[in-house]
Amino acid sequence: MKAIDEPRIVPTSVSRADGRIAGTISGDVDEPAPKRYGRGLFLATVAGGLSSLVWGKTVWSGLSSAVPSVPLVPSGWRIYTVAATMPRFDRRTWRLEVGGLVGEPMTLDYDALRALPRTEEERDFHCVTGWSVSNVHWGGVRLSDLLERVQPGLGAHAVRFTSAEIPYVDDLTLDQAKLSDVLLAYEMDGKPLPREHGAPVRLVMPRMYGYKSVKWVARVDLVARPHPGFWELRGYDPDAWLP
């Protein structure tokens, strides 16, 4: 898959595994102008008792210059892609590379990934544009367990996640990556991770906004320091912690 010069943001609606439907929307949305928006934007939109699921026309109009103007609906996902097509998963050829500043680099096929100690968690998912999905059930590998296996070097202070959706990348500090609820998830709501949610494996960083939870993870690299990710280079706040 080749990179594109500018991101093509394609929001779509997808039903959850439990059958709840998000609605429909199609078409391209222009990239927002570079501005710093993250938890400050979210706090501004919920001030005065506004719900992440119910938005006043005036409030949404005021935010339209900062985020893609995607209608919000209860209990549903909005899927954003930045490349012309979503990556496809071929179980026979897929590999996850884990390397960089480590003592024991690893290459895992899908079966080897699923053979690692498994964990589950149920967490809410929050997008910085204002919508949320409650009680998402994730299954996968605790990232801290994987990092322990590869033995981070003394100079490693951050972790870079490279997506098969070129050119999407994002970083966490090593301390953030070691938090107990950070996963490489290969299941969602009791089923294998769907393509639109990052199959076969995605990062789940539930304490931060969704743009930090990289989908279609192809590489995990230990690096000396964190670098701005795809959206941070375009104005998103590197402080992605939920309020």
C-alpha positions in Angstrom: 0.0 0.0 0.0 1.5 3.3 -0.9 1.2 6.5 1.2 -0.8 9.4 0.1 0.3 13.0 0.2 -2.6 14.2 2.3 -4.9 12.1 4.5 -8.2 11.1 3.0 -10.5 11.0 6.1 -13.3 8.6 5.3 -15.9 8.4 8.2 -18.3 5.4 8.0 -20.7 3.9 10.4 -20.4 0.3 11.6 -22.7 -1.9 13.7 -21.3 -3.3 16.9 -20.9 -7.0 17.4 -23.9 -6.8 19.8 -26.1 -5.7 16.9 -26.5 -2.0 17.7 -26.3 0.1 14.5 -24.5 3.4 14.2 -26.4 4.7 11.1 -24.9 5.6 7.8 -22.6 8.3 6.3 -20.3 8.4 3.4 -17.9 10.7 1.5 -14.6 12.4 2.1 -14.0 15.0 4.7 -11.2 17.6 4.3 -8.3 17.4 6.8 -8.8 19.9 9.6 -6.4 22.9 9.9 -3.5 22.4 12.3 -4.8 23.4 15.7 -4.1 21.9 19.2 -7.2 20.1 20.2 -7.4 17.2 22.6 -8.7 17.0 26.2 -9.3 20.8 26.2 -11.6 20.5 23.2 -13.5 17.6 24.9 -13.9 19.5 28.1 -15.2 22.6 26.3 -17.9 20.5 24.5 -19.1 18.8 27.7 -19.2 22.0 29.7 -22.7 23.0 30.8 -24.0 19.4 31.0 -23.6 18.5 27.3 -23.5 14.8 26.7 -21.0 13.2 24.3 -24.0 11.6 22.6 -26.3 14.6 22.5 -25.0 17.8 20.9 -26.6 21.2 20.4 -26.4 22.7 16.9 -24.6 25.8 18.2 -21.9 23.8 19.9 -21.3 21.5 17.0 -21.1 24.4 14.6 -18.5 26.0 16.7 -16.3 22.9 16.6 -16.7 22.2 12.9 -13.5 24.1 12.0 -11.5 21.9 14.3 -12.7 18.4 13.6 -14.3 16.5 10.7 -18.0 17.3 10.7 -19.3 13.8 11.3 -22.8 13.5 12.9 -22.8 11.8 16.3 -25.2 8.9 17.1 -25.8 6.9 20.3 -24.1 3.6 20.8 -22.2 3.5 17.6 -18.7 3.7 16.1 -17.4 6.2 13.5 -14.6 4.6 11.5 -11.8 6.9 10.2 -9.2 5.9 7.7 -6.3 8.0 6.4 -5.3 5.8 3.4 -7.2 4.9 0.2 -8.1 1.5 1.5 -8.1 -0.4 4.8 -5.3 -3.0 5.2 -6.3 -6.6 4.7 -5.3 -9.5 6.9 -3.9 -12.7 5.5 -3.3 -15.1 8.3 -0.7 -17.1 6.2 1.7 -14.1 5.7 0.9 -11.6 8.5 3.7 -10.9 10.9 4.1 -8.6 13.9 7.7 -7.2 14.2 8.8 -6.1 17.7 12.3 -4.5 17.8 14.2 -1.3 18.0 16.2 -0.7 21.2 15.6 -4.2 22.7 17.7 -7.1 23.7 15.6 -9.8 22.2 13.7 -8.7 19.0 10.7 -10.9 18.1 8.7 -11.7 15.0 5.3 -13.2 15.7 2.8 -14.8 13.4 -0.9 -14.7 14.3 -0.9 -18.1 16.0 2.2 -17.2 18.0 0.6 -13.9 19.1 -2.6 -15.7 20.3 -0.4 -18.3 22.1 0.9 -15.6 24.5 -0.8 -15.1 27.9 -4.2 -13.7 27.2 -6.1 -11.0 29.1 -9.5 -9.4 28.8 -10.9 -6.0 29.8 -14.1 -4.0 29.4 -13.6 -0.3 28.9 -15.4 2.7 27.3 -13.9 4.1 24.1 -13.8 7.9 23.6 -13.0 9.8 20.4 -11.6 13.3 20.7 -14.4 14.5 18.3 -16.9 13.8 21.0 -18.5 10.4 20.6 -18.1 7.4 22.8 -18.9 3.7 22.9 -19.6 2.2 26.3 -18.4 -1.2 27.6 -16.3 -2.5 24.8 -14.9 -5.9 25.6 -11.3 -6.4 24.4 -9.3 -9.5 24.4 -5.6 -9.8 23.7 -2.0 -9.5 25.1 -1.0 -7.1 27.8 1.6 -4.9 26.2 3.7 -4.9 29.3 4.1 -8.7 29.0 5.3 -8.4 25.5 7.8 -5.6 26.4 9.2 -7.8 29.2 9.9 -10.6 26.7 11.9 -8.3 24.3 13.9 -6.7 27.1 13.9 -2.9 26.5 17.4 -1.5 26.4 18.7 1.2 28.8 18.2 3.9 26.1 14.6 3.0 25.4 12.2 5.5 26.7 9.3 5.3 24.3 7.4 2.8 22.1 6.4 3.5 18.5 3.5 1.7 16.9 3.5 1.6 13.1 0.3 0.7 11.3 -0.1 -1.2 8.1 -2.3 1.8 7.2 0.5 3.9 5.8 1.4 6.5 7.0 -0.2 6.1 10.4 2.1 5.9 13.4 1.9 7.0 17.0 4.1 6.8 20.1 3.7 6.2 23.9 6.3 6.8 26.5 7.6 3.5 27.9 5.9 4.2 31.2 2.6 4.7 29.5 3.0 1.6 27.4 3.7 -0.4 30.6 0.4 0.5 32.2 -1.5 -2.7 33.1 -4.6 -1.9 30.9 -2.7 -1.2 27.7 -3.4 -4.1 25.3 -2.6 -5.4 21.8 -6.1 -6.6 21.2 -7.1 -9.3 18.7 -10.7 -9.7 19.9 -13.5 -7.3 20.3 -16.9 -8.1 22.0 -16.1 -11.8 22.0 -15.2 -12.1 18.3 -12.0 -11.7 16.2 -11.2 -8.1 15.7 -13.0 -6.8 12.5 -11.1 -5.3 9.6 -12.5 -1.9 10.2 -11.4 -1.9 13.8 -7.8 -2.9 12.9 -7.6 -6.6 12.3 -5.8 -8.6 13.2 -4.4 -6.6 16.1 -4.7 -3.0 17.4 -3.4 -1.1 20.3 -5.9 -0.3 23.1 -4.9 2.6 25.3 -8.2 3.1 27.2 -7.0 6.0 29.3 -6.4 8.2 26.2 -8.5 9.3 23.3 -8.9 6.9 20.4 -6.3 8.4 18.1 -3.6 6.9 20.3 -5.0 3.4 19.9 -3.3 2.6 16.6 -5.2 0.1 14.4 -3.7 -2.5 12.1 -0.4 -2.7 14.1 2.4 -4.1 12.0 5.5 -3.0 14.0 6.3 -2.2 17.6 9.6 -0.5 18.1 11.4 0.7 21.3 12.9 4.1 20.6 14.9 6.7 22.6 12.1 9.3 22.9 8.5 9.8 21.7 7.9 11.5 18.4 4.7 13.2 17.2 2.3 10.8 15.7 0.2 11.1 12.6 -2.5 13.3 14.1 -0.2 15.2 16.4 1.8 16.3 13.3 -1.5 17.8 12.1 -2.4 19.6 15.3 -3.7 17.1 17.8 -2.6 17.5 21.4 0.1 15.0 22.4 -1.5 15.1 25.8 -4.3 12.6 25.0 -5.3 11.6 28.5 -9.0 11.5 29.2 -10.2 14.1 31.7 
